[in-house]
């Protein structure tokens, strides 16, 4: 799959790209497994997801593997989806051995780029984050919304990165509007730049 750019992306929301650019509250995307997903060489779309650009519904039992995802500047990149809102769910999904390439001020997550909703029973394994200054990455989510809660539960992350702007679970947080429950990871700060390791 080559993910289309916003100029040719036939979706309601032109700033989101993925196999599905945008899915609404009553949508369910289920049992889709993508391998070798690529963005176009010079994307202008700011929000790129391996499967979904913007998720307001349910993504369940899906995976993205061995893919290369890149956005334009100041955007969001996610292995499963770029942006998720409070009504969104991602359940039983995997992001495996993907490469995420940031432009300036990107928020990147192995599962979601950012915002809110619920990420449940998910697995991120050996993803590679190529970060430039001003970008943040997390094994599960790149960032969390200032106004809506992000819930992450029963998830596992396996990475070896320890650089300052990478967190094992969460990249950047400007608020405490998140809950973590029953998470496992193989070392490093659970949230970037907090200066503390979690067991």
C-alpha positions in Angstrom: 0.0 0.0 0.0 1.2 3.5 -0.8 -0.7 6.0 1.4 -2.1 8.8 -0.7 -1.3 12.5 0.1 -4.0 15.0 1.0 -4.1 16.3 -2.5 -5.4 13.0 -3.9 -6.9 11.6 -0.8 -10.7 11.2 -1.4 -11.8 11.7 2.2 -14.1 14.1 4.0 -11.1 15.2 6.1 -8.3 16.1 3.6 -5.6 16.6 6.3 -5.7 12.9 7.3 -4.1 10.1 5.3 -4.2 6.3 5.7 -5.8 3.3 4.1 -8.8 5.1 5.6 -8.3 8.8 5.9 -11.2 9.3 8.4 -13.6 7.0 10.2 -16.6 8.4 12.2 -18.1 7.4 15.5 -20.3 4.6 14.0 -17.4 3.0 12.1 -15.6 -0.3 12.8 -12.4 -1.3 11.0 -11.6 -4.9 11.8 -9.3 -7.7 10.8 -7.1 -5.8 8.5 -3.3 -6.6 8.4 -1.0 -4.4 6.3 2.6 -5.1 5.4 5.1 -2.8 3.6 3.0 0.4 3.8 4.7 3.5 2.3 3.9 7.2 2.2 4.6 9.1 -0.9 8.2 10.5 -1.3 7.4 14.1 -0.3 4.1 14.2 1.7 2.3 17.4 2.4 -0.3 15.7 4.6 0.4 16.5 8.3 -1.4 13.5 9.9 -0.5 10.0 8.6 -1.6 6.7 10.0 -0.6 3.2 8.8 -4.3 2.2 8.8 -6.4 5.3 9.7 -5.7 9.0 9.6 -8.3 10.1 12.1 -10.2 7.6 14.3 -13.5 8.5 16.0 -14.8 4.9 15.9 -13.4 1.4 16.6 -10.2 -0.2 15.2 -10.0 -3.9 16.3 -7.8 -6.9 15.5 -5.6 -5.1 13.0 -1.9 -4.8 12.4 0.7 -2.7 10.5 4.2 -4.2 9.9 7.5 -3.4 8.1 6.2 -0.1 6.9 7.7 3.4 6.4 5.5 6.4 7.5 6.4 10.0 7.1 4.3 13.2 7.5 4.8 16.9 6.7 5.9 19.3 9.4 4.0 19.7 12.7 2.0 16.6 12.2 1.1 13.3 13.8 2.2 9.8 12.8 0.8 6.6 14.2 1.4 3.0 13.3 -2.3 2.2 13.5 -3.8 5.8 13.4 -2.4 9.3 13.4 -5.1 11.1 15.5 -7.8 9.6 17.8 -10.5 11.5 19.7 -12.4 10.7 22.9 -15.0 8.4 21.2 -12.2 6.3 19.6 -11.0 2.8 20.5 -8.1 0.7 19.3 -8.4 -2.9 20.6 -6.1 -5.9 20.0 -3.9 -4.2 17.5 -0.2 -4.6 16.7 2.5 -2.3 15.3 5.6 -4.3 14.4 9.0 -3.2 12.9 7.8 0.0 11.4 9.9 3.1 10.7 8.5 6.5 11.5 10.3 9.5 10.0 9.5 12.9 11.5 9.6 16.4 10.1 9.7 19.3 12.5 7.5 19.2 15.6 6.0 15.8 14.9 4.3 13.6 17.5 4.8 9.9 16.8 3.4 6.8 18.4 3.8 3.1 17.7 0.0 2.8 17.9 -1.4 6.4 17.7 0.2 9.8 17.0 -1.8 11.5 19.7 -4.9 12.9 21.4 -7.4 10.8 23.4 -9.6 7.8 23.5 -8.8 4.2 24.6 -6.0 1.9 23.5 -6.5 -1.6 24.9 -4.7 -4.9 24.5 -2.2 -3.6 22.0 1.4 -4.5 21.2 4.2 -2.5 19.7 7.5 -4.3 18.8 10.8 -3.0 17.5 9.5 0.1 15.8 12.2 2.6 14.7 11.7 6.4 15.3 13.8 8.8 13.3 13.3 12.0 15.2 14.4 15.6 14.5 14.6 18.3 17.1 11.1 19.3 18.3 9.6 15.9 17.7 8.5 13.5 20.4 7.7 9.8 20.2 6.1 7.1 22.5 5.9 3.4 22.2 2.1 3.6 22.3 1.3 7.3 21.8 3.2 10.4 20.8 1.2 12.8 22.9 -2.0 13.3 24.9 -4.7 15.9 24.6 -4.8 18.8 27.0 -8.6 18.6 27.3 -9.6 14.9 26.8 -8.4 11.8 28.5 -6.2 9.1 26.9 -6.6 5.6 28.5 -4.0 2.9 27.8 -4.4 -0.5 29.3 -3.1 -4.1 28.9 -0.4 -3.1 26.4 3.2 -4.2 25.8 6.0 -2.3 24.2 9.4 -3.7 23.2 12.0 -1.1 22.1 15.5 -0.2 23.0 15.5 3.5 22.5 16.5 5.7 25.4 16.9 9.1 23.9 15.5 12.1 25.7 12.5 12.8 23.5 11.3 9.2 23.5 9.1 7.6 26.1 8.4 3.8 26.4 4.7 4.5 26.5 4.1 8.2 25.9 6.2 10.8 24.1 4.9 14.2 25.3 2.4 15.2 27.9 1.2 18.8 28.5 -1.4 17.6 31.0 -2.2 14.7 33.4 -5.3 13.7 31.4 -4.3 10.1 30.9 -4.6 6.7 32.8 -2.2 3.8 32.5 -3.1 0.3 33.6 -1.3 -3.0 33.4 1.4 -1.9 31.0 4.7 -3.6 30.2 7.9 -2.3 28.5 11.5 -3.2 28.4 13.2 -0.2 29.9 13.6 3.6 29.7 11.3 6.3 30.9 7.6 5.5 30.6 7.1 9.2 29.5 9.7 11.2 27.7 11.7 13.8 29.7 10.5 12.9 33.2 13.8 11.6 34.4 12.5 8.5 36.1 12.4 4.9 35.2 9.3 2.8 36.0 9.3 -0.9 36.8 
